[in-house]
Amino acid sequence: MVNYEQIISILDEKGLDAIIISDRYNMRYVSGYKGDTGMLVLFRDKRYVLTDFRYIFMAMADTKDRDYEVVDIAKQKGYTASINSILNEHKCTKIGFENTAVSYMQYKSFSKDLAGKELIELGDTVTKLRVIKDADELECIKMAESIGDKAFTEILNFIKPGVTEMQVAAHLEYTMKMNGAEALSFDTIVASGINSSMPHAMVSDKKIENGDFVTMDFGCVYRGYCSDMTRTIVVGKASDKQKHVYNTVLQAQLAALDFIKAGVKGKEVDAVARKIIDDAGYKGCFGHGLGHSVGLEIHESPNFNPSEESIILANTIETVEPGVYIKDFGGVRIEDLVVVTKEGHINYTKSPKELIEL
């Protein structure tokens, strides 16, 4: 949850009279409002949530302790007219807005109907407030990840030859929701056999067979915050090549985990894992970044990738997910979720990482 002084600082630094927030995750972070639809209009001494009839009572309940006035946009025939009425009431002329979170149509409406107002692009100014997690946020993410650990433990008793990828995905999702998840972080990935060579394979009706890699990438939402983990197992006995690929990915991940601490650049962490994979003979088989931040959204910044220049700060959440993907053979990804500390990291993912043969 944002300290409102941070919003006032943005107003002061940019010389703004007001800020319009339209990104749904930033709305929740700043106000507590959990609805899918709405906008915030923020002044130094006054705060508004704008939404439609479907979410009015929710907005009132979510923001009741945070001094927000809830506005039904129907009274002014839409968002822009409602915002304009509020801005005119407060005699505002210089307005910050999230240009990365409004449609072109909405921008045209702002430009046309916010008469006499100067619109200032905020970019990701508000989003950056979410990079460092506070104690409550960390606890929610830790809890979400623990639900994923329970689901992984359970799924090992379910996977066998003849079960489909769809059935495995459904069982993972059911188990997470039965253990307290309010939603999924993203569409569950279950990829078996050669499908595992696709990092973001779509779940299919393919039946799992003996000798298959099975990669499972899944996560859930707990009190608004996401988790993310990946494990790859082998059904039956692993071949020597499967063991080599798996152990290469595992060593790359362990080395990156050992390197992580506050003060390093994201690209430096990525390089540690990437070198191990390249040196093992799999150059070109690890085509995505090593990791990304997680919070109210499943993909946040900063990242671990070859171009990330950002310094990673303490209390940032990051995934660590190296992989090797070989066409017509299969692939392995191992992913943990960690909180970065001054000395290193705390790993929230407790599921085993040694090669599991079912």
Disulfide bonds with the S-S distance in Angstrom:
none
